[in-house]
Amino acid sequence: MRSYSSISTRDFMWNNLTGTIPKEIGHITSLRLLLLNGNKLSGSLPDELGNLTNMNRLQLDENQLSGSVPESLANMINVRHLHMNNNSFTGQLPSKLSNLSNLMHLLLDNNNLSGYLPPEFSKLHSLEILQLDNNNFSGNGIPSTYENLPRLVKLDLSWNQFTGSIPSNNLSTNMTTVDLSHNKLNGSIPRGGIYPYLQRLKRKTGIIVAIIIGVVAAVLAITAITMLLIFRRNSKYMHLISRKRTSSNVCIKIDGVKAFTLKELTHATNKFDISTKVREGGYGNVYKGILSDETFVAVKRAGENSLQGQKEFLTEIELLSRLHHRNLVSLLGYCSEEGEQIHILLFLVQMLIYEFMPNGTLREWISGKKLSQIINHFVK
């Protein structure tokens, strides 16, 4: 192995390497930089890595490594960066890692580590970043001894199972990032600017709650507006109904004027088929119908938006029944009853039934004959 005695760097990042890390690598004691991140290495770490006492940076992140973190890594007394995140390491963190007095970055997030935080880590006076999020750590939160970590800048313990109270004054005042979310911690965020980020985190939680409340309020407001629009829309129809139903109990009996049922007229006009419609006007449509006694009739049906009330409708029937002239069509009957549902409302059906003019309307006569012929016709 003498030929490897002068090797200080090995960079194999992102090469899709597979297999395990060979224990023989521990013989290259001159290594100061070993980069194996971004591969598909699996298996456990060999204890022989602890022989690399000159190691400054060890990057094993983004692999498929498993097993426990070897205690032998505590022998790498010169290491500053241990990047072992995004693997499948399990078990308890060895407390002997506290011997790494030069360690600045300890990244073990996104693994399956469990157990408690070693109180001995308080000896890591050079530690600036400690990332242990997305593991299965438990225990009574952050040990009080961590007040001896004066250089700690970032602490991420989120997505674990820590219990106990949020620390009040036992962490470095230099910290800019602290994430304790998604644990079972309790207590209040300390005041006085001890942990500025923690206070921002607290406010962030309040903002999230405020956003949720705002969204719920917006949904309720939209629902209320929608219901109001629906109510106003239906109120319009109710207004029409109320006008049509005025004096709904009024009945009229006039000689020669029959009260037809909606069923009779529906049958007579083939369900008011468009083929039976003979004209269309502001009041409504006129349909040609055949009664059960084979009498041809003209059915004048009020439109759905007609504002004529039932009392006015019956008054019109009474008036028309009194008009008799050879040049006027006779009123044979009427129909006024609830029969059709529009949206959620029942609308009154109002119809007048006249004798049918087989030769067309007066307008058709005027448009189809010379005016002189019409005048001569009436002079005679």
Steps between C-alpha positions, in 0.01 A plus 500: 500500500810724492398627153191661658680671785501839325133504388307783669184529287254257353200644313242246375191718523192417288643202312223245572745287692348188658607248759645564844781722619809276522671481838836528324436872451594538864861431407530824300578697811613802300144569381373843592204518264273206411194581286268206436167684501235458229558132428319173571728364765333268751583298809652619825805716556826314575658575836827549314383851399610604849861449395478810278624734770601766248150520350365852466178439304306176464193511274285189481163667444247400234571125508326188632725437796353333806595366841620702795742790505834343605659624822832475321418826315586671827867427420493743204614777732568747217169465319300821453217380277301179542227488233306176540146620429247334268586140576345229719717506811333365813556483873638736760756767424825401674588742776870456418451732200539773761876441468493673160603836637554647152163391362307790346222330298317185611231412244300185570154612391265272304607170655336258744703587809334465839573545869591824676735790439832422672564765768871453428455690173534812713877448464481575128604861546570548128159371390309748282236284328314205649237346270311202640156561349283224351613222731343313791674670791311521827584590854466816699591749231825695501738429790570800717874439452469629144537851643871435453468511119598865447543478120180318418326685213249246368308236692238288322322236708168508314295193415610290796330390822664723757302580814543748781534876499645737243837623634479842658855632519747219449599537136736722311380854436674482160240266357315615190306180424317283749227257396331296772176444315310170477605372838319469833672795663312753708558834659534854375761667285742699721479879487768762490657405166679192637387294202394739224422220254289313752289811544462520124405133500234572759368783292509274197270259682267789576509606137407149388207499742397844375519380140282197581246723676507738205440220251208366706355850526534548125325170432218595737470843335484348151239252622294780654517709181400199291205427727396866486506498120296181494255651749461815293449297187233291666347811655436628149304187420325514834394854419354381173326217676359729766349723234359208309359348816323814614143410576588141417178381656285720274289297263271605219208334327377653174252351262667369188855528643652172607782446748740263323762295679867511415484130421227557239690779325830314515334209322326733251826670395718186507682629807523848349720368223667762285321364195169614652616857565328747266633828631715664766433826680594709801236333716608152400455238228187385319459131423253312281327221685235233453270430794364156584178586309715582192444875535790709369610767744768766533678482838655827606753419772657764724878506511694402811602863563149639472422726795127461474345393828218249526243767590588702190491180297148414618388859441623469141304176458182668625550795262574285194198281571274802457636592156302343221531601136506315174845641416650403837607153603311362797653417835430136575677460832804545715754310709671617820679250720839398639662258269867555416814519710770744400818477705351429844175692458156402373365747246140577424385414151256750349335441165205634299321271255340650187326358200755428231508720183593263219558786251769666710522825691391849397865589446535211255189613315626857470842385382350251253227712333475844351376768734217582259374144514495512880309832494249363247459192713401703808284750295287219374 
